[in-house]
């Protein structure tokens, strides 16, 4: 190959490397590729890439073929060397150090032999050589400048080797190629840094929204943090699965980031939900818990019974029975007020009987013991919300979708609204807000649905309930699988890959992590139950 052909070949390689660098999203990988490309161009035995941070040069990647050093970047061992200062303690520029000089002046330094060079301090290099038996001879130090001409990094190559394997000085042609590479690399690096800064800013804004929701209601902040974690755990487990309907499901780094953002934003619509509904800790709570009013009315009934007894209108037995009944009724109302998973018909009938009592109000009027609104609230079958209040809560999903669909998402985040907006849908199409069926939803949206339910069941920071044990939570989740509420395949992965246990060990109180009888969990086949029991036995 003629020298002209070699130059053309190197230029083609330079263009190809520049294009590849511009597409690299991972910063450690990008830095590693920059140094390796520079070493290849200059036939260098070793090299180091530094990034400028403040007034220091930070070691990012270090390679030395002869010594077998592979440090920094994506594939190397961590670098623990301290940053190099560009100014001394008195603020004077550190021109004695080659890399600092290149960073300060923005000029390339090409040294044929460090042991013969004047004007630079190579005492550290000599000490290194004495310790390792290596001889650091030729140095090529090239500043990396961004589009504004600011130095953002430095490439330093060591020991250019000729075809015979002997160390030579870096040629002018090699210097020009490395300078061209450094220029392209600096632009790619600067773009990656800017993108990373924008991503960090974006995530900080998301966290700001979640913090605002948390400040608005302490009962949802932990949820906003934990659901993304559990979503990621289950999605990774599904991607590991190589059998069954999910065997073809995979996730790239782009997919992981997209799902992470969706998880962080899955309840952003709650910022519009009224606080008194979100924080409704008991069935009778409004601005205050109206159970206190009912306690007062029971006291009035007890007082009236005592007066009737003293007046001879009630004998002792009837009075004792009235006191016992009213005390039992008051305790029953208090229990009903706390909410729960299910309120049976006989309990509702009991509330209706209590509602039939009459009491004398302070103005002397005879009033029903319970108002229609109080009856409605006390007869809530699950939780603490009425149908109207639950509609208000459910509206946060409409707002989540509306807010997210209004944003100008880049190509790699276009599925965020779908992932975040589908976690209250059901597999049978009876969910909300869009009534989607399983086939109309992505795997990621279905993953988030399982994560949202399990986090809510096990959470111990809800105002209306204690955190459930694993057995209780998986029993309910299994029932939801059978009832076509959550994805059946993901439910099996959730158990088989022990996602539930990994999450529990990180976020649940020790008392919630109980021994599970898998034969009693709905939706678990006998084969899966035996498999899970065997895994439990192994620990």
Secondary structure as UniProt FT lines:
FT   HELIX           3..23
FT   HELIX           27..42
FT   STRAND          44..53
FT   TURN            54..55
FT   STRAND          56..64
FT   TURN            65..68
FT   STRAND          69..72
FT   TURN            73..75
FT   STRAND          84..85
FT   TURN            89..90
FT   TURN            95..96
FT   HELIX           98..105
FT   STRAND          109..111
FT   TURN            114..116
FT   HELIX           123..132
FT   STRAND          139..145
FT   TURN            147..148
FT   STRAND          151..161
FT   TURN            163..164
FT   STRAND          167..168
FT   HELIX           172..216
FT   TURN            218..220
FT   HELIX           221..240
FT   TURN            245..248
FT   HELIX           253..265
FT   TURN            266..267
FT   HELIX           268..272
FT   HELIX           275..278
FT   TURN            283..284
FT   HELIX           291..310
FT   TURN            311..312
FT   HELIX           316..337
FT   HELIX           345..355
FT   STRAND          358..360
FT   TURN            362..363
FT   STRAND          366..368
FT   HELIX           372..378
FT   HELIX           387..405
FT   HELIX           411..413
FT   TURN            414..415
FT   HELIX           416..421
FT   TURN            422..424
FT   HELIX           438..440
FT   HELIX           443..458
FT   TURN            463..464
FT   HELIX           470..482
FT   TURN            483..484
FT   HELIX           488..496
FT   TURN            497..498
FT   HELIX           499..507
FT   HELIX           510..512
FT   HELIX           518..520
FT   TURN            522..523
FT   HELIX           526..538
//
